[in-house]
Amino acid sequence: MKAVFLILLVFLFNSCFNQGDCLITSTNLIKINLRSKDDGKSKSATFLQVREVTDLIEFPAYELIGISALQLPMNPKRLDATFVFLTSDSVVYHLNLTYSTFSRVVSPDCGAFLYYKDLSVTETDFDRTKIINPQLFKSVTTNLEIFF
């Protein structure tokens, strides 16, 4: 009886793994941490508005009160993005980013996924920026640090 149960169990687990795993590891969100320009520690900020200039992506102000990290979407149709940050002190910061994309077929059953890489800051009004990870993956906790 135990042997039959064991064989049945082996067939059951074997059938679960016949299809390719369609794990999506890529994301179009750049993960940004805000830092103090003085000591580099995490800094909270209130942004009245954050918008992407080229595509007019706007984020409601209530989501950006007292934040120390945020995620901004990259457009798959473009290879650059310009974000404008309006602080509660009426200071405006600009952040120009460039990146590249490529598609990879994970398996015939899963299809192709778009990946983002080579993230770089081309121009900014912030005091300093630091690229932590130039590739956008779900498992990455930080892509960019902004000091101000």
C-alpha positions, 0 to 999 in steps of 0.5 A: 500500500505504501509503495502504491501511494509513493508511486502515485505521489511521484506521478503527481509531482512529476505532472506539476513540473511538466510545464515551463515555469513562467516566473516574471523577474523583470519589472518596469519600476525603478526603485528610488531611495531618498537620502540626506545630502549631509550624512547619507541616511534615509530622508523623508520628503513630501512631494506635492507632485511627481510627473513624467514630462514626456508621457504626463504620468502623474502620481497623486500627492496623497501617496507621496507624503513623508516618503523615503522611497518610491517607485517610478514606471519606465515607458517600454516605448521610450529609452529615456524619462524625465521626472519633475519633483515638486516639494512641499517647499515649492522647490522643483527638481528634475531627473533625466534617466536613460535605459535600454530594453531587450526581450527574452523568450523564457519558454515557448509556453510563457512567451517573451518578457521585456527587461530593462538595463543600463539605467543611468542618470544623464542630468539632475537638479538633485545634489547627487545621485548614485546608481545602485543596480542598473537593471530593473528586477523585482528582486532588486531593492534599490536601483537609484539613490537620490541625495538632497 
